[in-house]
Amino acid sequence: MIELETPEAFERHLRDGSSLANVVIQGLDLRRYTRELSTAALAGTVFLGCELEKDALQAALAHGALVFPPITGVPYQPYRGGLYSPEELYAGFDPMRPETYEDTLDARIYRHWEAHGRGTPPTLLETLAQRLHDHAVTDAMEDLLAASGPSRKVVAIMGGHSMKRGQPDYREVAMLARELTRAGFFLVSGGGPGAMEATHLGAWFAVRSGAELDGALAILSKAPSYTDRDWLGRAFQVREAFPLEPKDVFACSSLGIPTWHYGHEPPNPFATHIAKYFANSVREDGLLTIARGGIVYAPGSAGTIQEIFQDACQNHYNSVGVISPMIFLGREFWTRTRPVYPLLAQLAQGQEYARHLLLTDSREEVLGALLDYDRASRIAS
């Protein structure tokens, strides 16, 4: 079905004389189009959270359209037509006044989520609004990935939120993400701080020099942890000092997939696209599923280890139709500090994904393994 999610797309559809039958129209104010809607063929049309005048609504229902009414009283749009951006979530934030974060859309939604039962809302309407929102985010994410084209394989980097700016591991992840983005991969992460931020920082600097990236790291290291008062402000200082030129936006784009479940962690300001969810379970599984080009595991704790075994389950049973690389960056960490790799290697014995496991300390090996897998996948398809 055709989906119309912006006023411009709706206007263009009308100008072209195309039928509105079997079209999905999402989150639009259509009150100025009552005459057109009252005379249009609307069989099979779906209105998701659209503003309709009474005559247009009656015509839609009479013609067999399906109408989901707007939901009021929530600070988010359940039927949103696109992903979030840092500019939308952080509108009103002043880097010189960190307390202004509390006035941003991101903070307002988090406070609402906390005040209405967190993951278990007490009302059916709140639950429905959250599920509709997350469905819309998934739809928008799939649109983004489709628009990126088959030439850009999605690769995820997972790692701990407590990884601090200024640490060698943080720089290593940023450098790796920069190289992967330069090689044509589309980087995704859990969209939060630590290793996740380093992922999007590296993508942001894909067209810049290593010296410029080190300059950014020096600015960020003055607020190492996301619990520091100036953590967010430092990120915006880097964005201002090293802005993305319009011609470089596509080449430096990346996707963060955070959740209000961990709303105390601000979403990543360096991710050009943000798919933020209420349901962490949907977010986690979706993040692993879209990373069809492989996943790199930087040092992390319980959340990262959870993702490792969710990914292993997908590979073990080939439940998403592709078996992709699982690459562990840090031999000492993944064999001694968190000895996950030996267990995973034993679990994978006799399975196809055993040959896609890699334990390494080398960025070059990571890049080579992902490029080899990408080439083999293209030949096979």
C-alpha positions as a printed Julia matrix, in Angstrom:
381×3 Matrix{Float64}:
   0.0     0.0    0.0
   1.06    3.57  -0.64
   1.88    5.47   2.57
   1.46    9.24   2.76
   3.18   10.6    5.85
   3.95   14.24   5.05
   1.76   17.15   3.86
   3.97   17.43   0.79
   3.44   13.79  -0.16
  -0.33   14.13   0.3
  -0.44   17.31  -1.82
   1.63   15.66  -4.55
  -0.64   12.62  -4.54
  -3.69   14.84  -5.03
  -2.04   16.9   -7.78
  -1.16   13.74  -9.68
  -4.82   12.76  -9.69
  -4.01    9.47  -7.98
  -6.72    7.58  -6.16
  -6.82    7.61  -2.36
  -8.31    4.12  -2.27
  -6.12    1.62  -0.42
  -3.77    4.37   0.72
  -2.45    4.77   4.27
  -2.43    8.39   5.48
  -0.6     8.88   8.73
  -0.58   11.7   11.28
  -1.69   14.53   8.96
  -3.98   17.51   9.52
  -6.49   17.1    6.68
  -9.1    19.61   7.82
  -8.46   21.86   4.81
  -9.14   18.99   2.4
 -12.74   18.26   3.35
 -14.06   18.9   -0.18
 -11.5    16.59  -1.8
 -12.02   13.84   0.77
 -15.82   14.07   0.62
 -15.8    13.28  -3.12
 -12.92   10.81  -3.25
 -13.1     7.03  -3.51
 -11.92    5.93  -0.07
 -12.5     2.18  -0.12
  -9.67    0.57   1.8
  -8.15    3.91   2.8
  -6.59    3.98   6.27
  -6.41    7.21   8.29
  -3.97    6.9   11.19
  -4.34    9.73  13.66
  -5.37   12.29  11.05
  -7.33   15.45  11.82
 -10.62   15.29   9.87
 -13.61   17.6    9.8
 -17.0    16.03  10.47
 -18.08   15.84   6.8
 -14.8    14.23   5.74
 -15.0    11.74   8.61
 -18.55   10.75   7.69
 -17.57   10.34   4.04
 -14.56    8.2    4.98
 -16.64    5.88   7.14
 -19.41    5.7    4.53
 -16.91    4.64   1.87
 -15.44    1.88   4.03
 -12.27    3.64   5.16
 -10.6     2.62   8.4
 -10.13    5.56  10.77
  -7.85    5.5   13.82
  -8.58    8.76  15.68
  -5.86   10.97  17.17
  -4.87   10.27  20.76
  -4.6    13.37  22.94
  -3.04   13.94  26.34
   0.38   12.47  25.56
   3.55   14.51  24.78
   4.43   12.34  21.78
   2.79   11.64  18.43
   1.64    7.99  18.39
   1.21    8.11  14.6
   4.44    9.89  13.74
   5.5     9.63  10.12
   9.28    9.57  10.54
  12.17    8.92  12.86
  13.41   11.38  15.45
  16.43   13.59  14.99
  18.68   15.11  17.67
  17.31   18.49  16.65
  13.74   17.39  17.45
  14.46   15.56  20.69
  16.8    18.29  21.97
  14.95   21.38  20.73
  15.42   24.14  23.31
  18.59   22.7   24.84
  21.31   25.26  25.58
  24.79   23.65  25.88
  25.83   26.45  28.24
  22.88   25.71  30.54
  22.7    21.92  31.06
  19.51   22.25  33.12
  17.62   23.21  29.95
  17.62   19.52  29.0
  14.6    19.22  31.28
  12.59   21.34  28.84
  13.34   19.19  25.79
  10.91   16.82  24.13
  13.05   13.85  25.14
  12.89   14.79  28.82
   9.18   15.59  28.71
   8.36   12.21  27.19
  10.52   10.45  29.8
   8.78   12.24  32.66
   5.4    11.33  31.2
   6.5     7.7   30.82
   7.66    7.61  34.47
   4.48    9.26  35.73
   2.25    6.8   33.84
   3.52    3.46  35.06
   6.8     3.21  33.15
   6.7    -0.15  31.33
   3.31   -1.12  32.78
   0.88    1.77  32.15
  -2.27    1.59  34.29
  -4.59    2.55  31.42
  -5.36    0.8   28.17
  -5.2     4.09  26.26
  -1.63    4.8   27.39
  -0.56    1.28  26.47
  -2.19    1.61  23.06
  -0.57    5.0   22.44
   2.88    3.6   23.24
   2.39    0.56  21.01
   1.15    2.69  18.13
   4.15    4.98  18.59
   6.6     2.08  18.52
   4.9     0.6   15.45
   5.24    3.96  13.68
   8.92    4.14  14.63
   9.54    0.65  13.25
   7.76    1.57  10.03
   9.85    4.73   9.69
  13.04    2.8   10.39
  12.23    0.26   7.7
  11.59    3.14   5.28
  15.01    4.61   6.12
  16.79    1.31   5.58
  14.98    0.74   2.3
  15.92    4.23   1.12
  19.57    3.6    2.0
  19.61    0.92  -0.69
  21.06   -2.61  -0.79
  24.59   -1.26  -1.3
  24.81   -0.12   2.34
  24.91   -3.1    4.64
  23.8    -2.46   8.21
  26.46   -3.18  10.82
  25.9    -2.73  14.56
  28.43   -1.97  17.25
  27.39   -3.02  20.75
  29.16   -2.08  23.95
  28.81   -0.69  27.43
  27.11    2.59  28.31
  29.69    3.17  31.02
  32.62    3.29  28.58
  34.07    6.74  29.25
  35.18    9.38  26.84
  38.96    9.62  26.98
  39.44    5.87  27.49
  41.41    3.96  24.84
  38.42    1.67  24.22
  36.22    4.67  23.41
  38.69    6.0   20.85
  39.11    2.52  19.36
  35.35    2.17  18.8
  35.16    5.66  17.27
  38.06    4.91  14.91
  36.51    1.58  13.92
  33.12    3.17  13.25
  34.8     5.86  11.15
  36.54    3.23   9.01
  33.41    1.11   8.63
  31.35    4.12   7.57
  34.03    5.1    5.06
  33.9     1.55   3.68
  30.18    2.0    2.94
  28.58    0.31   5.95
  25.6     1.91   7.69
  26.3     1.99  11.43
  23.66    1.37  14.08
  23.84    1.11  17.86
  21.66    1.18  20.94
  21.74    4.96  20.65
  22.97    5.82  24.13
  26.26    6.89  25.75
  29.59    5.05  26.05
  30.48    2.68  23.23
  27.21    3.6   21.54
  28.14    7.28  21.41
  31.62    6.41  20.12
  29.96    4.51  17.26
  28.01    7.52  16.05
  30.87    9.91  16.7
  33.03    7.82  14.35
  30.34    7.89  11.66
  29.95   11.66  12.1
  33.68   12.07  11.34
  33.76    9.7    8.36
  34.74   12.49   5.94
  37.1    14.24   8.36
  40.68   13.54   9.34
  41.94   11.57  12.29
  43.37   14.77  13.74
  39.92   16.36  13.69
  38.45   13.31  15.42
  41.14   13.57  18.09
  40.2    17.23  18.52
  36.62   16.21  19.15
  37.72   13.53  21.6
  39.67   16.16  23.55
  36.52   18.28  23.91
  34.37   15.32  24.93
  36.87   13.95  27.45
  36.28   16.97  29.69
  32.94   15.36  30.6
  33.78   11.62  30.48
  30.56   10.06  31.8
  26.93   10.55  30.83
  26.32   11.29  34.51
  28.51   14.41  34.28
  26.66   17.7   34.18
  28.32   18.84  30.95
  28.11   15.49  29.1
  25.42   16.6   26.67
  26.74   20.14  26.32
  30.17   18.85  25.26
  28.57   16.78  22.53
  26.79   19.81  21.15
  30.04   21.78  21.27
  31.58   19.13  19.04
  28.61   19.23  16.68
  29.01   23.01  16.41
  32.78   22.86  15.93
  32.57   20.06  13.35
  29.19   20.41  11.63
  27.95   18.06   8.94
  27.87   19.78   5.58
  24.71   19.06   3.53
  26.77   17.17   0.95
  28.17   14.88   3.67
  24.99   14.01   5.54
  24.38   10.75   3.67
  28.01    9.64   3.89
  28.12   10.32   7.64
  24.64    9.11   8.58
  23.99    6.55  11.28
  21.04    5.21  13.23
  20.67    5.18  17.01
  18.01    2.96  18.58
  17.56    4.0   22.21
  14.63    3.54  24.58
  12.83    5.52  27.26
  13.16    2.35  29.34
  16.67    3.68  29.95
  15.53    7.28  29.81
  18.11    8.4   32.35
  20.62    7.92  29.51
  20.21   10.77  27.01
  20.01    9.67  23.36
  23.08   10.08  21.21
  23.47   13.56  19.65
  25.79   12.22  16.91
  23.25    9.78  15.45
  21.68   11.5   12.46
  18.57    9.3   12.79
  17.02    8.17  16.07
  14.47    5.35  16.42
  13.49    5.74  20.06
  11.12    3.18  21.56
   9.08    2.7   24.7
   9.25   -1.12  24.61
  12.84   -2.19  25.22
  12.12   -5.76  24.12
  10.98   -4.55  20.69
  13.97   -2.24  20.47
  16.51   -4.93  21.39
  15.23   -7.58  19.02
  14.77   -5.09  16.2
  18.28   -3.73  16.57
  19.82   -7.18  16.32
  17.57   -8.19  13.43
  18.39   -5.26  11.14
  22.16   -5.71  11.58
  22.35   -8.15   8.69
  25.91   -7.13   7.85
  27.25   -8.25  11.23
  27.67   -7.11  14.81
  30.83   -5.99  16.57
  30.91   -6.43  20.35
  33.06   -3.9   22.2
  33.59   -4.34  25.95
  30.35   -4.12  27.88
  28.4    -5.56  30.78
  25.05   -7.28  31.27
  23.19   -5.48  28.47
  25.88   -6.27  25.92
  26.06   -9.9   27.04
  22.28  -10.16  26.72
  22.59   -8.92  23.13
  25.35  -11.43  22.39
  23.16  -14.38  23.25
  20.08  -12.94  21.56
  22.18  -12.58  18.42
  23.58  -16.08  18.89
  20.04  -17.45  19.12
  19.11  -15.77  15.83
  22.2   -17.26  14.19
  21.87  -20.67  15.83
  18.34  -21.2   14.51
  18.67  -18.92  11.46
  15.47  -17.28  12.64
  15.83  -14.07  10.58
  16.91  -15.63   7.3
  20.57  -14.68   7.48
  23.56  -15.85   9.51
  25.87  -12.9   10.07
  29.26  -12.27  11.71
  29.67  -11.94  15.46
  32.94  -10.12  16.07
  34.44   -9.64  19.53
  36.77   -6.67  19.88
  39.11   -7.28  22.82
  40.71  -10.7   23.4
  41.53  -10.14  27.05
  38.09   -8.75  27.84
  36.03  -11.46  26.11
  38.14  -14.41  27.28
  39.11  -13.37  30.82
  37.26  -10.28  32.11
  33.92  -11.46  30.68
  34.73  -14.98  29.36
  31.78  -15.13  26.99
  33.66  -16.06  23.84
  34.77  -19.57  24.9
  31.18  -20.47  25.82
  29.83  -19.07  22.57
  32.48  -20.88  20.51
  31.51  -24.16  22.21
  27.8   -23.48  21.62
  28.48  -22.83  17.94
  30.35  -26.08  17.3
  28.81  -27.87  14.33
  26.69  -24.83  13.43
  27.11  -22.65  10.36
  27.68  -19.5   12.39
  30.82  -20.98  13.95
  32.79  -19.82  10.91
  31.47  -16.29  11.37
  32.85  -15.86  14.89
  35.93  -13.69  15.3
  37.92  -12.71  18.38
  40.42   -9.94  17.74
  42.21   -6.83  18.95
  42.65   -5.48  15.43
  40.45   -2.91  13.67
  41.92   -4.12  10.39
  40.74   -7.67  11.08
  37.25   -6.43  11.93
  37.0    -4.41   8.73
  38.42   -7.24   6.64
  36.02   -9.82   8.07
  32.98   -7.61   7.45
  34.08   -6.75   3.91
  34.71  -10.44   3.14
  31.27  -11.35   4.44
  29.68   -8.55   2.42
  31.39   -9.69  -0.79
  30.41  -13.31  -0.19
  26.82  -12.31   0.49
  26.61  -10.35  -2.76
  27.98  -13.26  -4.76
  25.56  -15.69  -3.11
  22.59  -13.45  -3.87
